[in-house]
Amino acid sequence: MAASKQRAGTFGVEVILTNSSNNHPYCEHGPTLLFERFYGEGESKKFYACSACRDRKQCSYFHWQHERFTKIQLDAQTELKKRLHQNQLDQPDHLLLKASDFWCFQCNVGFTNKKKGAHEDHNYKTLTEHDLKNPSLFLSPKENNKSNAQYFFDKSSSNFLLRTIKKLDYQRVICIGAPRMFELLRQEDGITTILLDIDKRLGHFYSKECFLQYNMFNNYFFNATNGEQRLRELICAGDTDRTLMVVDPPFGGLVNILANTFRQIWKLGPSEMIDTFFTFPYFLESHVKDSLPNFNMLDYKVGYENHNVYNNDGKNQKGSPVRIFTNVKPEKVELPKDEYRFCKECKRYVYKANQHCNICKGCMSKDGRTYIHCEQCTKCVKPGWLHCTECKQCLPHDHKCSNNLKSKSACHVCGEKDHKRKDCPKRKGTISSESQTKASHKRKMKSKKHKAASKKNKI
């Protein structure tokens, strides 16, 4: 998700969400998003940046909202939109491959025997029927965590999701950023599935009927002519309660952006919501609850076969921190009985070590370990944490007391905890171009004085 590292003199960045971003300027990943950067004294400035990449090296697009576009920039935008709106699967390098065709790992493209000469010195393989049905098993995953990192469900998690989908009798499944799940579902009778993914390489293996190149952070279909219509047809093909969304996003993405996308997809159908399984780390549960209050976190630990930490290989005592957040009633989702149990009080399956607390009236563990109730905090806390009288909360025993520091959850403008910076009544509004230049000059001069003072002190 777009937003570079915070610079000195700034107090963070917020995204400004709208029902549609089609009137925003475009980058290679579709419509950009509008962000607001906060400065001191309640001032802010808005800009457009890529929706899919946090790293400017991956997508360098940046434009201040108040700046007018030059004629050259407008012409470039027109050409870019034309190119993106073309049906990319009709391009020559996106042919549908067959068994005995080839895949070049160096060029990341498929080719027939006629073009073999162009890849003779490259690393390539001959494709089998099994490869065509399961491309995620041999395609090199994209692992840039600041853009479109790809981590595939491991076998155990894939099979669990498949069993759950079949047991709950879903007949239509929309896989967003989940190609491994899509591959399994395609082989099941009685289930119609479609894959929405930003990885255009998948267009070599699937037709336009079942694969749409898609950016989940701006709800943009690269095949603009019929992408949304194809999705609407699937959702409206039968009872909405037999339709499920399985979403596996990059974990660096902002939840409020993803929630906005979910709502736009839900609107394509006749019901207010579509049942959704959304995988995300448990330590970001508060962000999920803020944006999707109807979603609950399941205790199931989702593992990834090509992630060093987010797996359940036994090396990490706590296992994967990734969980399933869903608007499906938790009691309907039966977890494997070898590691999980059903809590009658909570009416849901929980990890066996997640013990029910009669004071908190729930199974409160998030990471799978047995939490301990703290009377002073009036809540259950992680094992090994101790109550710090100075910080007035339970923290790791080796923590550094920071009671005098401003709370991370407080407003960055005024320090109050009952609102966020974007809603602060003391905000002065967006900085004008002229005042922004003056403010920038003032910060630079202040930085120079600070560096000069530091050098003097060292001497």
N, C-alpha and C positions, 0 to 999 in steps of 0.2 A: 504494500500500500504506500502511496506516495506521501512523502514528507521526509525531508532530509534531517540530519542531526541538528539539534538545537544549537544556535550560535550564541556567542556571548552577547548579553544585553537583551535576549528574548526570553519569553516565559511560556514557550510551547506553542503548539499549532492545533487548531480544531478544524474539522471538516464541516462545510455548510451544505447540508443535504437538501435536494429538491426532488420533485416527482420525476423530472426528466433532466438529463444533462446533455441532450442532443444539441442545445443552442450554445454549449460551451465550445471553446476551441478544441481541436482534435490533436492527438499525438498518434504514434504508431499503434497504440493499444485502444483506440477509439476515443470517445469524448473524455476530456480531462475532468477533474473535480475541482471545485472551488474550496480553497482553504483560507483560514484566517490566522495570521501570525500575531501573537500578542507581545507587546513591548511594555516597558515600565510606565507607571502612572496611568494605567488603564487604556492606553492607546493600542491600536491594532492596524493591520494592513492585510488586504486580501489579495490572493494570487491563484492562478490556475497551474496545476501540475498533474503528472501522470497518475492515473488511478491504480495502476498495477505494480509499479516499481517504486520502492523507497530509495533506491540507489540511483543517483543522477547519472552514474556511469552506464546504467542499463537503459535509462530513458532520460534525456537531458531537458525535456520540454519544461519551460517555466515562463510565465507571463503575468506581470502585475495586472490586476483587474482594471485599474484606473488608466493604464497606458493604452493609447490608440494603436491599432494595427496599421503598419505601413502597407502600401500597395503590394510590395513583394511578399510580405507575410500573408496577406489576404489571398494572393494568387497561389501561394504554397498550400494554404489551407484548403482551397478549392480542389487542387490536384490530389492532395492527400485523401480527402473525403471520397473522391471518385474512385481512387485506387482501393480504398478499404471497402467500399460498397459493392465492389465486383464480387461475384461468386468465386471465391478463391479455389474451390474444389474443381472448377472448370479449367484451371490453369494447367499447362502441360506437366509441370513438376508435381502435380497432385493427382496423378492417375491412380486408379484402384488396382492394387497389386494382386497377383495370382501366385499360386504355388509354382515354384521353379523360377520366379522372378528374384530380384536381389535387393538387399538393403545395405547402403553404404553408411558405416558408422562415422566416417570422417566428414562426409557432406550432409549427413542426416536426411537423406532422401532415398526413395526407392527407385529402381530402374529395371528395364527389361534387358534381354540379351543383346538387343540392338545397340544399347548405350554402354555395354560392358567395357568397351575400350577406354572410355573416359574415366573409369574407376579402377583400371587394371592394377595400379600401384597402391590402391587404398585398402583399408580394412573393411571387408564386406562379407556378407553371408548369403547363402541360398535359402530362400524362404520355403517353409513347409506349411501344410494345412494348419498344423498346430500353432505355428508362428502367426498366421493370419488371424486366428481366433483369439490369440493372447499376446498382442504386441507389447504389453507392459512388462512381459517376462524377459524380453530381450532388448527393448529400446533403452538407451542410456538415459537415466533420469536426470532432469535438470535440477541442480542442487544449489542454486544461488538463493540463499535465504532471504535476500532483500528484493527478490522479484518473484519469479514463478517457480519456486522450489517444488520438486515432485518427490513425495514419499508415498510408497504404495502399501496398502494394508497387507499385513502378513497373512499366512494361510489360516491361522486360527481365527483372527478377527473377521476375515472375509467369509469364512464358513458360518460364523456366529450370525453375522448380518443376514446372510442368505437364509439360514434356518428361521430367523425371526421374521423376515419378509414373507416367507412361505406360510409360517404358522399364523400370522396376522392376516393372511389372505389378500395381500396387495396384488393387484393385477396390472398396474402401471407404475413404473419407477423412473423418476428423473434423477440421473446421476450427474452431479455438478462437481467437477474436479475429482472424480472418483472412477478412473478408467478400469481399475482392477475389479471393482464391484460390477461395473457394466459388463465386463467380459464374462463373469460368472452368470449374470442374469440372462444374457443372450442365449445361453445354452439351456434355459429352463422353459418348459412348455407352460403356456397359460400366463406368461408374464411379458408384457410389452415394455421395452425400456428404450431410453434415449440418453445420449451422453452430451453434456455441455462442457467443453474444456477449451482452454486457451492454446493448447499445444496443437499447432496445425499439422504436425507429423501424423496425427491420428487420421487425417483425411486420406492417407494412403490406404487405409484398411477398412474404412466404413463409408457407406453411402450417405448422401445428404438427408436421407430419411431417418437415420438413426444417430448421426453425429453432426453437431453444430459447433463451429468454432465460436467461443464465447468468453467474454470477460466478466467474471462475477462481481467485480468491484464497481462497474458502472452499468451493469445489465445491458451490455452491448453485444449484439449478434453481428459478427463480421460478414455473414451472409445476410445482409439487411433486407433482401427481397422477400424472403419467406421464413426466416428463422423464428421470429416470434409467433407467426401463424402456425408453424409446425408444432411448436410447443403448446399453443392453445388447443389445437386439435387433439393432442394426446390427453391433456387435462380434462377436456370436455367429452372424451370418448365414452365415459361411463360415470358411475357413482364416484363423487369426489373422495368419499371415505375409503375408496379402494386405490387411491393414488398416494404415492409416497415420494418425498424428495430426500435424497442422500447427498449431503454436502460435506466435502472434505477440503476446506480452504487452506491457503498458506497461513500459518499461525501468527505471522506478523501483521495480518490485516486487521483493520479496525472493525469491531463488531457492529457498530452503528451503521457502517456502510453496508455490511453484509445483510443486516436486518432490513435495511431499506430495499435491497435487492429481493429478499424473500417476499416482502409485501407486494412488490411490483409483479412478481411471478404469481403469487396467490390471487391477485386481481384478475388474472387471465381465466380463472375458473368461476363457477357460480357460488362457491362457498367463501366465507371470510378468511379461512385458513386452509392449508394443505398439510397433512401429517408430514413432519420433517424430522430426520435424524441429522444432527449437525455436530461434527467432531471438533473438539477444541480443548485446550489444556484446562484442567480443573482450577488452576490458580488464577484463571481469568473469568471465573464464574460470576463475579460481581459485575463485570462488563456485559456478560451475556444477559444477566437478570435485568440490568438497566435498560437494555435495548429490546429484549424479548422476555417480558415479565411472565408470559404464559409457559415458558420453557423450564423444564426440570432436568437436573443432572443425574444420569444413571451412574452406578458404581463401576460399570464394566470398563476394564482397562484396554483401550484400543492400541494395538501394536503395529509397528511399521517395520518391514523387512530390511529397508536400507537406511534406517536412522540409528545412529550410535547410542542415543539416549532414550528415544521414544519407542522402546521395545520391551518385550517380556521374556528375554532370554535367560533370566535368572541372575545376571551379573549385578543388576540394580535391585536392591532389596525391596524398594517400593514399586518397582515395575514402571510401566509407561504412565506418564501424567495425563495422557489424553483420555477424555471421556466423551460420552454421547449426550448431547443436550437435545431434548425433544419435547414437543407439545403433545405427544402420545401419553396417555395415562401410564405412569411407571409400573403399576401392577400388571399391565398387559405384557410387559417385556420380561420374559423369563430368562434369567442369566444361568450359565452353566453351574450345576449343583456341586461340582467338585471344588469350586473356589468361592461360591456365593451361597447365600441362604435367604429365605424369605422372612422379612420382619413383619409380624402381624400388626404391631402398633403403627409402623410407618406405611404398611400396605405396599411394600416394594421390596425387590431383591437388593441385597447389600453384600459387600465383601464380608467374608466370615469374621475377620478381625474387627470389623466396624460394629462395635457394641452399642446397644441402645442406651441412651442417657435419660433417666426418668425425670431429671430436673429440666433439661433442655427439650424433653419430649420428642426425641428424634435420634437417628443414627447419624452422628455429626462428623464422622471422619471423612476427609476429602481425599487423602492419599493412600488409604487402605490400611493404615496402622490404627491401633486402638488409642483414641484420644482420651484425655483426662480432664475432668471437670474442674474449673477454677472458681472458687467461691467469690473471690474479689472481682474477677472479670465477668462473672455470671455467665460463663460459656465454656464449652469444651475446647481444649487447646492441644497442640501437638505434644507427643510424649517427649520428655526431656526439657521442655520449656519451663522456665521459672518465672514467678511473678516479681516484677521489678517495681519497688515502691517509688522510685524516682520517675520512671517512665509511665507508671500507673497502668501497666499491662503486662501480659506474659510474653516473654521473648527468649531466644536462645541464651544460655548461661554466659556465653562469651560475647554478647552484643555490646555495643558502645551506646551509652545513654545519650539520648537526643531529645530530651523533653523540651528543651528551649527552641528547637528547630521548628519551623512552620510545618504543619501537617501536610502530607502529600495530597490528602483529600480536600484541603482547604482551597478557597478561591485564590488564585495567584495575584489578583489585583488588590483585594482588601484583607485577605487572610481569614475571612469568615467561612464556617463549615456548612452553612445551610444552602449554599448555591455554588454553581461553577462560574468560572471567569466569563464565559460567554453571556451569562445572565446577570452579571454584576451591575448594580445600579450606579456604581462609581466609574463605570467605563466612560471614556471620553469619545469613543467612536473611532471610525476609520481615519488613519492619518492621510492627509492630502499629499500630493506629489511634492509640493514645495516644502511642507513641514517635515516630510520623510527625509528629504535631502539634508535639511538642517539637523534633524535628529541623528542621522547617520554621521554627519560631520562632527557633531558634539560627542558621539560615542567614540569615534576614532581619536579625537583629541584627548579624551579622558583615558583611553587605552594607552596612548603614547606617554602621558604623564605618569600612569601607573607603572609602565615598564621602566621609565627613567628613574622613578623612585626606588624600584626594586634593585636596579643596578647600583644605585648610590648606597643602598643599605648593605649590599654584598661587599662593596669596597670598604 
